[in-house]
Amino acid sequence: MNQIKQTSQAILFEEFNSAKENLRTMLDTQKNVNESGFIANVRDTLGVSSFKEFLAKFSPEMWEYFADGKFYYTTDADVARKYNGVPKSITDNTYYQMLVNMYDQKGSSGQANSEFDDTELLNMLSPQAEVKEAKRLRLNFEYVTKEYYKAREAGENTAEHQAKIFECRDRIIDKYKDSKVALLPLAINDTILKINALNKSKEAIKALPSGSVCELTSGQFSFDAEGNVCTLVEPPKDDRQENRSHNVADSMKMMIEADFEENYESASPEDESGTFIKNMMVSIYAPGGTIQSANDQPLTLEEIEHDIVVLKNKKNEYEKYYTDAKEAFFQELSKVIEKVIGVKIFFDHATAKNGDDAKLELPTGLIVANCKPADLVDAGLKAKFEAYIDNIGKSQGDDKCWFAILPSVKYLNSTSTAQKSANDTDDMLKAHKRTNKEADADTVRTGDALTITAAKSLLKILNQGHILTVFNFDTFKGNTFADITDETIGEVEQKLQDYRIDYPHAVYAYPNFTLMRERRVAITDEGDAQKIKVPGIHIDAAYPAAGLLVGSQQLSTLKSRGLGNYLITDEDNMNPVRINLEDALLQENFTTKFNRENVMNWSRSVVQKIQSDMFGFAFCGNETFGKAANTYILTARTMNQMENKQYKPIYRVMMEDFIFQLVELLQRKRSQIEKELLHNLVSVWRRTAEKYEGEEKINLVLLQGEDVAWQDDKRDKLKISFKGGDEALDNIDIVSDDAGSNN
């Protein structure tokens, strides 16, 4: 019979880049979603096999823009166009790279979150790299401008010097266009140095005898050999070449202003933001400003103190702009980065090799829907989505989709009918608008959040399509390793029961992982420097859970985890669908790549609560195998409870789906099932179990004493006999082909 060679195909329901291809649009514009060409087109268009391919197809975009006196960040292309936003690469961003490094280093450190020293990594958020590059650029700009004036005054050809000036100006324009916020740290640093220079002059004046003049109070701001702002004490006028230094400073200022006017794109005629940015650019790239009074005399003490106040106000203004901008940046980018790193973590756990180019065994092993999941169950699209899921889950044979990922379902403010408060009595007295109850059930939007109502609708459709779907709630207090309690576990379990999310193909993963705690990072080295709030970064538990599930169905991944000796490779048709992720061998070797987050074990009550009914796909970091370096799988269950009130193991559902697919390949004909499945395949599985009796083999399809057989003499239903109970396959309608009968 035809073999099922893969049991690892997956689909991810999340939006990353609305400008790219997506499942919503493809379904909406397709008349018949069951056409084989359409199914293949979706797979080819939205399918990826590595994180590198995912980024190439779906990498999110972000834009920076300045409006109303503030810097903003958005992932909305329409907003970006309105305000002439500057595109920003997310994966090239230092913040993203820091978090990826943190994930890698924490995972291999063996340390809890509180023990792990992330100081060096957080230093990556410091603006010093940008400051250093801008210092070098402006130093070069000043140098080539001076060389131009020297050549001109000497009567030499200035063409080469002009070319170098234009090259510097082009680079300054590129820097400005890349990010205006990146200029602020240097503006802050320059202002601090100017304040220090004035304070030095101030102290020098105070130290002099009455009536004396200190030459240090006279001079022009320029750049030292490192590109820092310094104060040059001007020589006596008779030794000075008239106007040379002023030509350089004034010329640089005029060039910067001219370039800005030429390249600045105003969002509207009333836009006044350009003045602030232009002044900042001139201040940074053109040396100027003198420490002397209007009559070319040294500043008085009062004048210096006035200038210090002005500069301090300017410094505070710059710092506020910068802290507000970076906090807005982190807030907006964090949401996107959590999703992108989540996908990276899926691939890290699913693939055999490390790195962004590590591939799944299937060339399009992950289909990325790239749309808001709630859109797929809108009234106008729901029927097509159901048909598509039913097709890829039941009718594709060896191309069947086995797994789905549904991350970050909104937990708070999703109160079930059974949990409504007594305050709802007051609402009953208000005007009532009659609604369609069925339509009410599909009301799924709360902003961009995926509500539990939407999730239920999706989970129901995916369950009907025989696609095992891993989902998780968004991060809230009680859904992280540090905060989880037996009470919060009970509350989540009760909420899912209230919403009747009890599908055998629904898998609730928890708790979420904390990649980085909320931190505050100083913007300068000064003791009183303002600090930027960097939000905590959390990874949806569905990503590593789904990655491990997909990885468990790929022999290459199992071998890469040191499980090669526990695999049967000398027999055909030994698909790893019966693999039990709760086995001690798997718990010890098939771990996550996350560190143990807590120094101490969870309280006994937490573990007892989880294991009392084996609730969900639970990760744990308690020490059980010596000092566990990484978190591991404690339970791997679906949301469907068995007769003993324990939740059904994932491997049971996988086995049921596997048998269902084999029966479909046999066209559900009784004689074919009898011959090809029960007589041939099942016999092989039983013999193999006997052959390896006493040995620990993780990809046995049937364990010793287990069987697949007819339920009874009617031979119209199948059952799987597991250790610990039978599973009746009531969802398969057997077709009788005896004596040509269609009964």
Number of C-alpha atoms within 10 A of each C-alpha: 12 10 13 17 13 20 23 24 25 24 22 23 20 20 20 24 20 16 12 14 18 22 22 19 14 16 20 15 9 12 11 12 22 17 13 11 10 17 15 13 13 19 18 13 16 22 25 24 20 28 25 17 17 21 17 11 19 21 19 22 20 22 23 23 23 23 15 9 12 14 19 21 24 20 20 14 16 11 14 19 13 12 19 18 23 18 19 18 13 19 17 9 12 14 22 21 16 18 20 18 13 19 19 14 17 26 21 14 15 19 20 19 19 11 13 15 13 15 9 9 16 17 13 15 20 18 17 15 12 15 20 14 13 22 22 14 19 23 23 16 22 23 16 21 22 20 17 23 18 15 15 13 11 10 9 11 11 16 11 10 20 15 13 18 21 14 13 20 20 13 15 21 18 12 17 19 15 15 17 17 20 18 22 26 21 26 21 23 20 19 23 20 16 22 21 14 19 23 16 13 23 22 11 16 21 11 11 11 8 8 6 9 16 15 16 21 27 21 19 20 19 20 22 13 10 10 19 19 24 19 23 16 15 14 12 7 8 7 8 11 9 10 10 14 18 13 14 22 22 16 17 24 20 14 17 23 16 12 15 20 13 10 12 15 13 17 18 11 6 7 15 15 16 18 10 10 19 18 14 18 22 18 18 24 26 26 25 22 14 19 26 18 14 9 7 11 13 21 26 16 17 10 15 21 16 12 17 21 13 12 18 17 13 16 20 15 12 22 21 16 16 24 20 17 22 22 17 20 20 20 16 16 21 19 13 22 23 18 21 23 21 20 22 23 24 26 31 26 25 30 26 21 17 11 14 15 15 18 23 26 22 17 14 21 22 28 23 29 23 23 21 20 25 24 18 25 23 18 12 11 15 20 14 21 23 19 16 19 21 21 21 20 24 20 17 16 22 16 19 21 28 25 25 27 25 26 27 23 21 21 19 12 9 15 15 14 9 9 10 10 9 8 8 9 10 8 10 9 8 8 7 8 5 6 8 7 9 8 11 10 12 17 17 22 16 13 7 11 17 24 23 25 22 25 23 22 21 22 26 20 20 23 20 17 22 27 30 28 28 27 26 26 25 21 23 14 11 18 22 19 20 17 12 19 20 17 13 15 20 15 13 16 16 12 19 17 13 15 16 11 21 20 19 26 29 27 32 27 27 26 27 26 23 21 21 18 13 11 12 13 17 17 21 18 10 9 7 8 13 18 16 21 18 22 16 14 17 22 26 28 29 28 30 29 29 29 24 25 25 27 25 27 22 22 20 18 23 25 15 13 16 11 18 16 12 16 17 18 12 6 9 12 14 21 21 23 26 22 23 20 25 19 13 14 14 19 20 16 13 23 21 24 19 24 27 28 28 17 15 12 15 19 12 9 12 18 18 12 16 18 16 12 17 23 28 27 29 23 23 25 25 23 16 12 10 7 11 18 24 24 24 25 22 23 25 24 29 29 26 21 18 14 8 9 11 17 23 23 25 28 19 21 22 22 20 20 22 19 19 20 23 20 22 19 20 17 13 20 19 19 15 19 24 14 12 17 20 18 13 13 18 18 15 19 24 19 14 19 20 15 11 14 12 9 10 12 18 24 21 23 23 26 21 19 11 19 20 22 19 18 18 10 7 7 13 17 18 25 18 21 18 16 12 6 12 15 17 17 17 12 10 16 15 20 17 17 14 11 6 7 8 9 8
